[in-house]
């Protein structure tokens, strides 16, 4: 080979090496760009709702199977484990796993497992369990909310949770029942995300709650309108209706109607169950900044509605109070009139009693006087009776004497008749 050929060969080798170097550099830059784009997409959009397959998290070159946009605008079906670990560095809350999840539902299931384990460990002390889930009420009546209160979807649900806490505090014997309701509600909220969407199941649960709430309201109205003697029976019916409503709210076997609803509920669970900074960072990564912001906006919107609903509730209760107040005022006026009438009747009765007492005293005086006279009459009568007895004895003696005289007279008369007969006979 000539010298020129050698020079050209060397030059070609240099060019080939340069092309290879620049090609590898371009490929590496493209890979870095794709990784950066993947990280950006993960941070912005978050994870898919559902995922499939298992991942070897110890193998950083392994791929996690879920779709994500690449830098070229195409969709990749895999993301390297190394990329997810870099994104999730330091993002681990109290109830989350050390490794990144493969989907939003995967993270929710892990949180569910660890959170329910924490709840079950507290069921031995129902009141402590309720305070852990619902919160605590301060001396000023303010509620320091627990995770279940923060997850309340509306004013009625939040009020229900507070009532469970208040009634368990007032009656410790009921704490176990309400702790069971609270634990069941936690399970329901997780199941509404973890289970596949089921419109029929979601509609049945919503209908059960609505029907139970209507029955409770009807029982409450009946209790308010019942007479005093019927209050206890009406209260028992109200308590049964309230227990049925609580059971419907705490029914754990329920699902969401749509995947969009599942994602909304997942955002609430991940964003508000654990408020620590690592847990919030993880929630933002799993949901994506868009999903995390949507969860916050949704919660803010619901919190705005709650005071409005609370004010309407106060207005409704005030209207009912005004009606009941008017009724009670009229009743009080009627009772006042009855009291005045009864007082007048009592005074008249007292006057009548006083008059009767005077008459009784006069009658007692008359009775005593008559008794004294009767006693004197009795003495006089006894004396007269004794005199009469003497007179009777004298009359009896006179009668005996008269009888004897009569007998003697009869004898003389008989002798006279005999004499007259003899004389007439001439003797």
Secondary structure as the mmCIF struct_conf table of DSSP 4:
data_model
#
loop_
_struct_conf.conf_type_id
_struct_conf.id
_struct_conf.beg_label_comp_id
_struct_conf.beg_label_asym_id
_struct_conf.beg_label_seq_id
_struct_conf.end_label_comp_id
_struct_conf.end_label_asym_id
_struct_conf.end_label_seq_id
HELX_RH_AL_P HELX_RH_AL_P1 UNK A 3 UNK A 45
BEND BEND1 UNK A 49 UNK A 49
BEND BEND2 UNK A 53 UNK A 53
TURN_TY1_P TURN_TY1_P1 UNK A 57 UNK A 58
TURN_TY1_P TURN_TY1_P2 UNK A 60 UNK A 61
STRN STRN1 UNK A 63 UNK A 69
TURN_TY1_P TURN_TY1_P3 UNK A 71 UNK A 72
BEND BEND3 UNK A 73 UNK A 73
STRN STRN2 UNK A 75 UNK A 80
HELX_RH_AL_P HELX_RH_AL_P2 UNK A 81 UNK A 87
TURN_TY1_P TURN_TY1_P4 UNK A 88 UNK A 90
TURN_TY1_P TURN_TY1_P5 UNK A 94 UNK A 95
BEND BEND4 UNK A 96 UNK A 96
BEND BEND5 UNK A 98 UNK A 99
HELX_LH_PP_P HELX_LH_PP_P1 UNK A 100 UNK A 101
BEND BEND6 UNK A 102 UNK A 103
HELX_RH_AL_P HELX_RH_AL_P3 UNK A 104 UNK A 120
TURN_TY1_P TURN_TY1_P6 UNK A 121 UNK A 124
BEND BEND7 UNK A 125 UNK A 125
HELX_RH_AL_P HELX_RH_AL_P4 UNK A 126 UNK A 133
TURN_TY1_P TURN_TY1_P7 UNK A 134 UNK A 134
STRN STRN3 UNK A 135 UNK A 137
TURN_TY1_P TURN_TY1_P8 UNK A 139 UNK A 140
BEND BEND8 UNK A 141 UNK A 141
STRN STRN4 UNK A 143 UNK A 145
HELX_RH_AL_P HELX_RH_AL_P5 UNK A 147 UNK A 150
TURN_TY1_P TURN_TY1_P9 UNK A 151 UNK A 151
BEND BEND9 UNK A 154 UNK A 154
HELX_RH_AL_P HELX_RH_AL_P6 UNK A 155 UNK A 170
HELX_RH_3T_P HELX_RH_3T_P1 UNK A 172 UNK A 174
HELX_RH_AL_P HELX_RH_AL_P7 UNK A 175 UNK A 194
BEND BEND10 UNK A 195 UNK A 195
HELX_LH_PP_P HELX_LH_PP_P2 UNK A 196 UNK A 197
HELX_RH_AL_P HELX_RH_AL_P8 UNK A 199 UNK A 225
BEND BEND11 UNK A 226 UNK A 226
HELX_RH_3T_P HELX_RH_3T_P2 UNK A 228 UNK A 230
HELX_RH_AL_P HELX_RH_AL_P9 UNK A 231 UNK A 249
TURN_TY1_P TURN_TY1_P10 UNK A 250 UNK A 250
BEND BEND12 UNK A 257 UNK A 258
HELX_RH_AL_P HELX_RH_AL_P10 UNK A 259 UNK A 272
BEND BEND13 UNK A 273 UNK A 273
BEND BEND14 UNK A 276 UNK A 276
HELX_RH_AL_P HELX_RH_AL_P11 UNK A 277 UNK A 424
TURN_TY1_P TURN_TY1_P11 UNK A 425 UNK A 426
#
